[in-house]
Amino acid sequence: MFDRDQQSGRHIVEFEQGGRARAAHGKRLLPQLGQALSQEFGKGFDASNLRYMRLFYQAFPKCDALRHELSWTHYRLLLRVGAAYLLLS
């Protein structure tokens, strides 16, 4: 599962956003991409999950650094803590 989420995040950042932190066409990208991926692969690709997948890839670009003892929920929590820390800095 981590591979799927990390690869989805990599695809969003590198191909959909051209390596930029955000897409030039703003908030439309993730809902449109989520709809297309859901039609092709099923549930789990809504805009909210895609945002986390993008953050996941940006925070952990090397899948080898991941701890498989942690679940997707643990990593989502870590991403939120990291984002809150950045806002306070």
trRosetta pair geometry for C-beta under 8 A, 3 or more apart (Angstrom, degrees):
i j d omega theta_ij theta_ji phi_ij phi_ji
1 4 5.7 -53 -154 33 38 111
1 5 6.4 30 153 -13 70 107
1 72 6.3 -78 133 -55 130 120
2 5 5.8 -59 -146 42 34 108
2 6 5.8 30 158 -17 70 111
2 63 6.4 135 129 -148 108 102
2 66 5.5 157 -179 139 154 168
2 68 7.2 -116 -4 -106 146 76
2 72 7.4 -165 -83 -82 71 83
2 75 7.9 121 -116 -26 101 160
3 6 5.9 -57 -139 42 26 107
3 7 5.9 22 161 -15 64 112
3 63 6.1 41 -100 -141 68 153
4 7 6.0 -61 -143 42 23 106
4 8 6.1 26 156 -21 63 108
5 8 5.7 -51 -144 35 28 112
5 9 6.4 29 155 -16 62 106
5 52 7.7 -39 -162 114 119 93
5 53 4.9 -137 -165 -118 74 92
5 56 5.5 -12 144 93 109 162
5 72 6.7 151 -48 -121 162 113
6 9 5.7 -54 -150 38 31 112
6 10 6.3 34 151 -21 64 105
6 53 7.6 -147 -74 -161 18 81
6 56 6.1 -110 -92 126 62 111
6 57 5.5 126 -155 -92 59 80
6 60 6.7 -77 -113 98 114 101
6 63 5.0 152 92 -87 171 103
6 66 7.7 -113 -60 -43 140 143
7 10 5.4 -48 -144 35 35 115
7 11 6.4 39 154 -22 64 102
8 11 5.7 -52 -151 33 31 112
8 12 6.6 32 151 -19 63 104
8 37 7.7 61 -135 -135 119 158
8 45 7.6 -141 -147 -118 147 97
8 50 7.0 -111 150 -124 119 72
8 53 4.4 -35 96 178 111 148
8 57 7.8 -146 79 -44 55 126
9 12 5.7 -52 -150 33 33 112
9 13 6.3 23 158 -11 67 108
9 53 4.0 -154 -63 151 87 72
9 54 4.8 169 -139 -94 85 26
9 55 7.2 -97 -131 41 132 33
9 56 5.0 -147 -51 68 158 89
9 57 2.7 -178 119 -19 120 117
9 58 7.0 -118 170 -15 124 67
10 13 6.0 -61 -145 43 29 104
10 14 5.6 2 170 2 69 118
10 57 4.8 -172 -57 -140 59 142
10 61 7.5 102 -93 -141 100 75
11 14 6.6 -64 -126 50 20 93
11 15 5.3 -28 -168 29 62 120
11 16 6.7 58 139 -11 71 102
12 15 7.4 -45 -89 53 7 79
12 16 4.9 -37 -147 40 47 128
12 17 6.3 37 151 -8 64 108
12 29 7.7 112 -152 145 96 124
12 30 7.6 27 -137 -96 133 84
12 33 7.0 114 -106 138 97 169
12 50 6.4 137 -83 -177 148 99
12 53 6.7 114 1 102 138 105
12 54 4.7 -79 92 -91 144 99
12 57 7.3 160 50 29 100 147
13 16 7.5 26 -13 51 11 86
13 17 5.4 -44 -144 49 34 123
13 19 6.6 48 153 -117 80 31
13 20 7.9 -156 -162 63 68 38
13 54 6.0 136 -54 -146 91 86
13 57 5.7 -148 -3 102 133 135
13 58 6.5 151 -85 -68 147 88
14 17 7.4 41 2 56 10 81
14 18 7.7 13 180 -136 32 11
14 19 5.8 29 -124 -75 53 68
15 18 7.7 15 -170 -70 15 41
16 23 6.1 -45 138 -93 90 122
16 29 5.9 119 164 -167 124 126
16 33 6.4 -11 -114 -83 154 147
17 20 4.8 -122 159 57 99 80
17 21 7.5 -114 162 78 145 13
17 22 6.5 -148 -140 148 130 14
17 23 4.5 -105 -103 -80 84 69
17 24 7.8 147 -144 -10 64 67
17 29 7.5 58 -72 -168 84 169
18 24 7.7 14 23 -16 126 107
20 23 7.1 137 76 -89 115 27
20 24 7.3 75 52 -47 157 77
21 58 7.6 61 -132 -117 76 144
22 26 7.5 21 159 -109 114 44
23 26 6.5 -115 87 -19 92 15
23 29 4.3 88 33 -36 167 155
25 28 5.4 -60 140 54 103 112
25 29 5.8 122 80 -54 99 95
26 29 7.1 168 85 -6 29 95
27 30 7.3 -56 -167 32 49 98
27 31 7.4 31 152 0 74 111
28 31 6.5 -74 -158 48 40 102
28 32 5.7 28 160 -15 78 120
29 32 6.2 -77 -153 43 21 105
29 33 5.9 12 163 -13 66 116
30 33 5.7 -56 -135 43 29 109
30 34 5.8 35 161 -24 64 110
30 47 4.1 95 127 -140 108 86
30 50 4.6 173 -151 90 101 134
30 51 6.2 20 -136 -58 160 78
30 54 7.9 -83 -96 -21 119 136
31 34 5.6 -55 -142 37 27 115
31 35 6.4 30 158 -21 62 104
31 47 4.6 -20 -76 -70 63 129
32 35 5.9 -53 -151 32 30 111
32 36 6.6 25 154 -14 63 107
33 36 5.8 -57 -150 39 33 110
33 37 6.1 27 156 -15 68 110
33 45 7.7 -111 127 167 76 111
33 50 6.2 123 91 -134 116 160
34 37 5.9 -56 -140 41 28 107
34 38 6.0 30 159 -21 64 109
34 45 4.8 174 -145 136 68 80
34 46 5.0 60 -172 -147 140 24
34 47 4.8 -104 -16 -59 153 57
34 49 7.5 122 -121 55 118 93
34 50 5.3 -118 -74 -21 101 135
35 38 5.9 -55 -144 35 26 111
35 39 6.6 28 156 -19 61 105
36 39 5.9 -56 -153 33 30 111
36 40 6.5 16 155 -9 64 111
37 40 5.8 -64 -146 44 33 105
37 41 5.6 -24 175 28 73 113
37 45 3.8 -123 100 169 120 162
37 50 7.8 139 32 -81 149 119
38 41 6.9 -73 -116 59 20 73
38 42 6.6 -41 -158 139 57 11
38 43 6.6 31 -137 -99 95 30
38 44 7.7 162 -103 48 81 51
38 45 4.8 -155 -61 62 75 108
38 46 7.1 43 -65 -69 132 58
41 44 7.6 -70 113 59 109 104
41 45 6.5 89 67 -25 114 139
42 45 8.0 116 85 3 42 107
44 49 6.0 -148 176 155 54 172
45 49 6.1 -115 -123 79 21 127
45 50 6.3 49 -169 -59 65 99
46 49 5.3 91 54 14 70 101
46 50 7.1 -134 100 -6 34 92
47 50 5.6 -57 -146 39 32 113
47 51 6.5 40 153 -26 65 99
48 51 5.8 -49 -155 27 31 113
48 52 6.9 26 150 -12 62 103
49 52 5.6 -55 -153 39 38 110
49 53 6.2 41 148 -23 69 104
50 53 5.3 -49 -143 35 36 115
50 54 6.4 40 154 -21 65 101
51 54 5.8 -53 -152 34 30 111
51 55 6.4 27 151 -13 64 107
52 55 5.6 -54 -144 42 34 110
52 56 5.9 44 152 -28 66 106
52 76 5.5 -17 -145 -113 137 96
52 79 6.4 142 -142 68 81 164
53 56 5.4 -49 -144 33 30 119
53 57 6.6 30 156 -17 62 102
54 57 6.0 -55 -152 35 29 107
54 58 6.4 25 152 -15 64 109
55 58 5.6 -58 -145 40 33 110
55 59 6.0 24 158 -13 69 110
55 79 4.8 89 130 -157 131 135
55 83 7.5 -35 -144 -60 142 119
56 59 6.1 -61 -143 42 25 104
56 60 6.0 -35 175 40 64 104
56 75 6.2 49 -118 149 107 128
56 79 6.6 -64 -74 -74 64 139
57 60 7.0 -82 -126 67 20 65
57 61 6.1 53 176 -100 65 61
58 61 7.1 9 -133 -61 18 89
59 78 7.7 154 153 118 158 106
59 79 6.1 -139 -15 -105 157 88
59 82 6.5 117 -113 69 133 171
60 63 7.2 80 141 -94 104 39
60 65 5.8 -151 -151 77 95 113
60 66 5.9 71 178 -73 147 91
60 75 7.7 -60 -1 -148 145 125
62 65 4.8 79 87 -7 99 107
63 66 5.7 -34 -169 2 53 119
66 70 7.5 -120 -179 54 84 110
66 75 7.8 -15 -138 -90 108 134
67 70 4.8 71 86 3 101 105
70 74 3.9 -117 -168 84 98 147
70 75 6.0 111 132 -48 122 82
71 74 5.0 111 51 1 65 98
71 75 7.4 -131 101 2 41 86
72 75 5.8 -57 -151 40 35 110
72 76 6.3 40 150 -22 67 104
73 76 5.7 -50 -146 34 32 113
73 77 6.5 34 154 -19 63 104
74 77 5.8 -57 -154 35 31 111
74 78 6.5 31 150 -18 65 106
75 78 5.4 -50 -146 37 36 114
75 79 6.4 41 153 -22 66 102
76 79 5.6 -52 -150 33 32 114
76 80 6.6 32 151 -17 64 103
77 80 5.8 -54 -151 35 34 110
77 81 6.4 34 151 -19 66 104
78 81 5.6 -52 -146 36 33 111
78 82 6.3 35 154 -19 65 106
79 82 5.7 -53 -148 37 31 113
79 83 6.3 31 154 -19 64 106
80 83 5.6 -54 -146 37 32 111
80 84 6.3 32 155 -19 65 104
81 84 5.8 -55 -149 37 31 110
81 85 6.4 35 151 -22 64 105
82 85 5.6 -53 -149 33 32 114
82 86 6.5 32 153 -19 64 104
83 86 5.7 -52 -151 34 33 112
83 87 6.6 34 151 -20 64 104
84 87 5.6 -54 -151 34 34 113
84 88 6.5 27 154 -14 66 108
85 88 5.9 -62 -150 40 30 106
85 89 6.4 37 152 -33 65 106
86 89 5.6 -49 -146 23 33 117
